[in-house]
Each structure stands twice: as structure tokens, then as C-alpha cells.
């Protein structure tokens, strides 16, 4: 019985390490993209926790306040097209649409909002 407990603990530790590694990779990619294109970096990070981590990395990498200001402003404008998803996704899930189908359905509509001329 003890070995089963150790195996479960070991798999939990592995999962936590994997999440941390993947999160770190995402943040590193976002910060690298934002260094090259603040607008595209903002598109990738339309969620606040990711945005804050990316801004911290961008500051550490560049120390460029103007680049960070541009990135933060562009992020704001990319959050707006995301808002309908946060209303439609719960509705679809509660109506019996499968999770992956609901997620797939939201991607094209978000892209249309983002690419539409302002």
C-alpha cells in the first residue's frame, strides 16, 4: 500500500513540474514575441496573469518602458474581442455542446473580431 502512495505522490509531483515547465515555456515565448512585435505579443497574452508575467519578463529583458507601454495598450485592445467568448462558452456548455466543440466554435468568432477593421 505504501508504494501506491509513493507512486501517486510521484505522479502529482511530475504533473506539477510539467505544468511549471510548460507555463515557463509559454511565458518565455510570449516575452520573445513581444520583444519583436508588441502587437502580436499582446494578441497572444489576452489574459491578465499571462500579461503580467510577460510584462515582467519584457522589462527584465529590455528595460524599455515605451515598449512595455505599447504592449500593455495593445493587450487592452485584444481583450475586447475575447469578451463574447466568456458569454458564449458557458451558454454552449450548459446547452450540451461538448467542451472541445464549444472551444473550437469560439476560435473563428474571436479571430473575426480581432481582424475586423476598427
ChimeraX commands (.cxc) that place a marker at each C-alpha (Angstrom):
marker #1 position 0.00,0.00,0.00 radius 0.5
marker #1 position 2.85,2.32,0.74 radius 0.5
marker #1 position 4.31,2.01,-2.75 radius 0.5
marker #1 position 0.97,3.07,-4.26 radius 0.5
marker #1 position 1.02,6.23,-2.13 radius 0.5
marker #1 position 4.56,6.98,-3.30 radius 0.5
marker #1 position 3.57,6.42,-6.92 radius 0.5
marker #1 position 0.62,8.80,-6.57 radius 0.5
marker #1 position 2.78,11.43,-4.91 radius 0.5
marker #1 position 5.42,10.97,-7.58 radius 0.5
marker #1 position 2.89,11.41,-10.39 radius 0.5
marker #1 position 1.50,14.56,-8.71 radius 0.5
marker #1 position 4.99,15.98,-8.41 radius 0.5
marker #1 position 5.68,15.17,-12.07 radius 0.5
marker #1 position 2.42,16.85,-13.10 radius 0.5
marker #1 position 3.23,19.98,-11.09 radius 0.5
marker #1 position 6.72,20.13,-12.59 radius 0.5
marker #1 position 5.28,19.66,-16.08 radius 0.5
marker #1 position 2.77,22.48,-15.55 radius 0.5
marker #1 position 5.51,24.75,-14.26 radius 0.5
marker #1 position 7.75,23.90,-17.21 radius 0.5
marker #1 position 5.01,24.46,-19.77 radius 0.5
marker #1 position 3.95,27.71,-18.10 radius 0.5
marker #1 position 7.54,28.86,-18.16 radius 0.5
marker #1 position 7.87,27.98,-21.83 radius 0.5
marker #1 position 4.68,29.90,-22.64 radius 0.5
marker #1 position 5.88,32.98,-20.81 radius 0.5
marker #1 position 9.32,32.78,-22.47 radius 0.5
marker #1 position 7.75,32.51,-25.93 radius 0.5
marker #1 position 5.38,35.40,-25.24 radius 0.5
marker #1 position 8.19,37.62,-23.99 radius 0.5
marker #1 position 10.32,36.81,-27.04 radius 0.5
marker #1 position 7.42,37.52,-29.40 radius 0.5
marker #1 position 6.63,40.78,-27.57 radius 0.5
marker #1 position 10.25,41.91,-27.91 radius 0.5
marker #1 position 9.88,41.67,-31.67 radius 0.5
marker #1 position 6.24,42.76,-32.02 radius 0.5
marker #1 position 4.35,44.34,-29.15 radius 0.5
marker #1 position 1.07,43.98,-31.03 radius 0.5
marker #1 position 1.44,40.26,-31.73 radius 0.5
marker #1 position 2.70,39.68,-28.20 radius 0.5
marker #1 position -0.43,41.39,-26.92 radius 0.5
marker #1 position -2.59,39.19,-29.11 radius 0.5
marker #1 position -1.09,36.08,-27.54 radius 0.5
marker #1 position -1.49,37.26,-23.97 radius 0.5
marker #1 position -5.04,38.49,-23.68 radius 0.5
marker #1 position -5.40,37.08,-20.15 radius 0.5
marker #1 position -4.13,39.24,-17.25 radius 0.5
marker #1 position -1.89,36.73,-15.37 radius 0.5
marker #1 position -0.08,35.84,-18.56 radius 0.5
marker #1 position 0.13,39.51,-19.49 radius 0.5
marker #1 position 1.64,40.47,-16.16 radius 0.5
marker #1 position 4.23,37.71,-16.34 radius 0.5
marker #1 position 5.09,38.66,-19.91 radius 0.5
marker #1 position 5.44,42.33,-18.93 radius 0.5
marker #1 position 7.77,41.41,-16.09 radius 0.5
marker #1 position 9.93,39.32,-18.43 radius 0.5
marker #1 position 9.84,42.05,-21.09 radius 0.5
marker #1 position 11.00,44.63,-18.53 radius 0.5
marker #1 position 13.78,42.31,-17.35 radius 0.5
marker #1 position 14.88,41.62,-20.94 radius 0.5
marker #1 position 14.65,45.15,-22.37 radius 0.5
marker #1 position 14.12,47.71,-19.61 radius 0.5
marker #1 position 12.21,49.63,-22.30 radius 0.5
marker #1 position 9.26,51.45,-20.70 radius 0.5
marker #1 position 7.86,52.60,-24.07 radius 0.5
marker #1 position 7.83,49.04,-25.43 radius 0.5
marker #1 position 6.02,47.88,-22.28 radius 0.5
marker #1 position 3.52,50.76,-22.56 radius 0.5
marker #1 position 2.84,49.82,-26.21 radius 0.5
marker #1 position 2.46,46.16,-25.26 radius 0.5
marker #1 position 0.04,46.94,-22.40 radius 0.5
marker #1 position -2.08,49.20,-24.61 radius 0.5
marker #1 position -2.24,46.64,-27.43 radius 0.5
marker #1 position -3.17,43.94,-24.90 radius 0.5
marker #1 position -6.13,46.06,-23.79 radius 0.5
marker #1 position -7.45,46.24,-27.35 radius 0.5
marker #1 position -7.08,42.47,-27.85 radius 0.5
marker #1 position -9.03,41.69,-24.67 radius 0.5
marker #1 position -12.21,43.30,-26.01 radius 0.5
marker #1 position -12.75,40.70,-28.79 radius 0.5
marker #1 position -12.35,37.95,-26.19 radius 0.5
marker #1 position -15.32,39.10,-24.16 radius 0.5
marker #1 position -18.07,37.42,-26.24 radius 0.5
marker #1 position -16.35,34.08,-25.71 radius 0.5
marker #1 position -16.80,34.39,-21.95 radius 0.5
marker #1 position -20.56,34.68,-22.52 radius 0.5
marker #1 position -20.99,32.19,-25.35 radius 0.5
marker #1 position -18.81,29.40,-23.95 radius 0.5
marker #1 position -20.82,28.89,-20.73 radius 0.5
marker #1 position -24.08,29.06,-22.69 radius 0.5
marker #1 position -22.87,26.42,-25.16 radius 0.5
marker #1 position -21.57,24.13,-22.43 radius 0.5
marker #1 position -24.83,24.41,-20.47 radius 0.5
marker #1 position -26.76,23.66,-23.66 radius 0.5
marker #1 position -24.99,20.35,-24.04 radius 0.5
marker #1 position -22.32,21.26,-26.58 radius 0.5
marker #1 position -19.13,19.32,-25.89 radius 0.5
marker #1 position -16.18,21.22,-24.44 radius 0.5
marker #1 position -13.85,20.88,-27.44 radius 0.5
marker #1 position -16.62,21.73,-29.92 radius 0.5
marker #1 position -17.51,24.81,-27.89 radius 0.5
marker #1 position -13.86,25.85,-27.75 radius 0.5
marker #1 position -13.42,25.24,-31.47 radius 0.5
marker #1 position -16.54,27.26,-32.24 radius 0.5
marker #1 position -15.24,30.27,-30.29 radius 0.5
marker #1 position -11.89,30.47,-32.11 radius 0.5
marker #1 position -13.21,31.65,-35.52 radius 0.5
marker #1 position -15.51,34.27,-34.00 radius 0.5
marker #1 position -12.68,35.67,-31.92 radius 0.5
marker #1 position -10.45,35.81,-34.98 radius 0.5
marker #1 position -13.15,37.69,-36.93 radius 0.5
marker #1 position -13.42,40.30,-34.17 radius 0.5
marker #1 position -9.67,40.70,-33.96 radius 0.5
marker #1 position -9.13,41.03,-37.69 radius 0.5
marker #1 position -12.12,43.27,-38.39 radius 0.5
marker #1 position -11.20,46.88,-39.19 radius 0.5
marker #1 position -11.82,49.36,-36.37 radius 0.5
marker link #1:1,2 radius 0.2
marker link #1:2,3 radius 0.2
marker link #1:3,4 radius 0.2
marker link #1:4,5 radius 0.2
marker link #1:5,6 radius 0.2
marker link #1:6,7 radius 0.2
marker link #1:7,8 radius 0.2
marker link #1:8,9 radius 0.2
marker link #1:9,10 radius 0.2
marker link #1:10,11 radius 0.2
marker link #1:11,12 radius 0.2
marker link #1:12,13 radius 0.2
marker link #1:13,14 radius 0.2
marker link #1:14,15 radius 0.2
marker link #1:15,16 radius 0.2
marker link #1:16,17 radius 0.2
marker link #1:17,18 radius 0.2
marker link #1:18,19 radius 0.2
marker link #1:19,20 radius 0.2
marker link #1:20,21 radius 0.2
marker link #1:21,22 radius 0.2
marker link #1:22,23 radius 0.2
marker link #1:23,24 radius 0.2
marker link #1:24,25 radius 0.2
marker link #1:25,26 radius 0.2
marker link #1:26,27 radius 0.2
marker link #1:27,28 radius 0.2
marker link #1:28,29 radius 0.2
marker link #1:29,30 radius 0.2
marker link #1:30,31 radius 0.2
marker link #1:31,32 radius 0.2
marker link #1:32,33 radius 0.2
marker link #1:33,34 radius 0.2
marker link #1:34,35 radius 0.2
marker link #1:35,36 radius 0.2
marker link #1:36,37 radius 0.2
marker link #1:37,38 radius 0.2
marker link #1:38,39 radius 0.2
marker link #1:39,40 radius 0.2
marker link #1:40,41 radius 0.2
marker link #1:41,42 radius 0.2
marker link #1:42,43 radius 0.2
marker link #1:43,44 radius 0.2
marker link #1:44,45 radius 0.2
marker link #1:45,46 radius 0.2
marker link #1:46,47 radius 0.2
marker link #1:47,48 radius 0.2
marker link #1:48,49 radius 0.2
marker link #1:49,50 radius 0.2
marker link #1:50,51 radius 0.2
marker link #1:51,52 radius 0.2
marker link #1:52,53 radius 0.2
marker link #1:53,54 radius 0.2
marker link #1:54,55 radius 0.2
marker link #1:55,56 radius 0.2
marker link #1:56,57 radius 0.2
marker link #1:57,58 radius 0.2
marker link #1:58,59 radius 0.2
marker link #1:59,60 radius 0.2
marker link #1:60,61 radius 0.2
marker link #1:61,62 radius 0.2
marker link #1:62,63 radius 0.2
marker link #1:63,64 radius 0.2
marker link #1:64,65 radius 0.2
marker link #1:65,66 radius 0.2
marker link #1:66,67 radius 0.2
marker link #1:67,68 radius 0.2
marker link #1:68,69 radius 0.2
marker link #1:69,70 radius 0.2
marker link #1:70,71 radius 0.2
marker link #1:71,72 radius 0.2
marker link #1:72,73 radius 0.2
marker link #1:73,74 radius 0.2
marker link #1:74,75 radius 0.2
marker link #1:75,76 radius 0.2
marker link #1:76,77 radius 0.2
marker link #1:77,78 radius 0.2
marker link #1:78,79 radius 0.2
marker link #1:79,80 radius 0.2
marker link #1:80,81 radius 0.2
marker link #1:81,82 radius 0.2
marker link #1:82,83 radius 0.2
marker link #1:83,84 radius 0.2
marker link #1:84,85 radius 0.2
marker link #1:85,86 radius 0.2
marker link #1:86,87 radius 0.2
marker link #1:87,88 radius 0.2
marker link #1:88,89 radius 0.2
marker link #1:89,90 radius 0.2
marker link #1:90,91 radius 0.2
marker link #1:91,92 radius 0.2
marker link #1:92,93 radius 0.2
marker link #1:93,94 radius 0.2
marker link #1:94,95 radius 0.2
marker link #1:95,96 radius 0.2
marker link #1:96,97 radius 0.2
marker link #1:97,98 radius 0.2
marker link #1:98,99 radius 0.2
marker link #1:99,100 radius 0.2
marker link #1:100,101 radius 0.2
marker link #1:101,102 radius 0.2
marker link #1:102,103 radius 0.2
marker link #1:103,104 radius 0.2
marker link #1:104,105 radius 0.2
marker link #1:105,106 radius 0.2
marker link #1:106,107 radius 0.2
marker link #1:107,108 radius 0.2
marker link #1:108,109 radius 0.2
marker link #1:109,110 radius 0.2
marker link #1:110,111 radius 0.2
marker link #1:111,112 radius 0.2
marker link #1:112,113 radius 0.2
marker link #1:113,114 radius 0.2
marker link #1:114,115 radius 0.2
marker link #1:115,116 radius 0.2
marker link #1:116,117 radius 0.2
marker link #1:117,118 radius 0.2
view
